[in-house]
Amino acid sequence: MSTYTDSNKKITAQSLVSMKKQGEKISMLTAYDYTTAKILDEVGIDSILIGDSASNIMAGYATTIPMTLEQMILYAQSVVRGIKHALVICDMPFGSYTKSY
């Protein structure tokens, strides 16, 4: 796990670039809630993903398409409250970043 977490530094995108250049392994796991994020952060996971798979896992939809931006923001807020060190990465839901034609 990251030397950044061990030294109580916040991991940033630049931290990950440095880790890659130095040949360090970078860890990433998925979380959708405060408690899971807090545990992952405390054990030194470098980055936490809030995937649009929250649609299936947390909301019970058959696909990721029904997930809204507002729902993803809610999950992201919960995760961010649980971390001190890890870099948080959040998917944008289908169709929220481009026009449909």
Backbone hydrogen bonds, N-H to C=O, Kabsch-Sander energy under -0.5 kcal/mol:
donor,donor_aa,acceptor,acceptor_aa,energy
2,S,44,G,-0.8
6,D,2,S,-1.3
7,S,3,T,-1.3
8,N,5,T,-1.9
9,K,4,Y,-2.6
11,I,85,H,-3.5
16,L,12,T,-1.8
17,V,13,A,-1.9
18,S,14,Q,-2.4
19,M,15,S,-2.6
20,K,16,L,-2.4
21,K,17,V,-2.4
22,Q,18,S,-1.9
23,G,20,K,-1.4
24,E,19,M,-2.6
29,L,47,S,-1.7
31,A,49,L,-2.0
37,A,33,D,-2.1
38,K,34,Y,-2.7
39,I,35,T,-2.1
40,L,36,T,-2.6
41,D,37,A,-2.6
42,E,38,K,-2.4
43,V,39,I,-1.6
44,G,41,D,-1.2
45,I,40,L,-2.3
47,S,27,S,-1.8
48,I,87,L,-2.9
49,L,29,L,-2.5
50,I,89,I,-3.0
51,G,49,L,-0.8
54,A,51,G,-1.9
55,S,52,D,-2.0
56,N,53,S,-0.9
57,I,53,S,-2.9
58,M,54,A,-1.9
59,A,54,A,-2.0
60,G,56,N,-0.5
61,Y,55,S,-2.7
67,M,64,T,-1.2
72,M,68,T,-2.0
73,I,69,L,-2.4
74,L,70,E,-1.9
75,Y,71,Q,-2.1
76,A,72,M,-2.6
77,Q,73,I,-2.7
78,S,74,L,-1.8
79,V,75,Y,-2.2
80,V,76,A,-2.8
81,R,77,Q,-1.8
82,G,78,S,-0.7
82,G,79,V,-1.4
83,I,80,V,-1.2
87,L,46,D,-2.6
89,I,48,I,-2.9
91,D,50,I,-2.7
96,S,93,P,-2.2
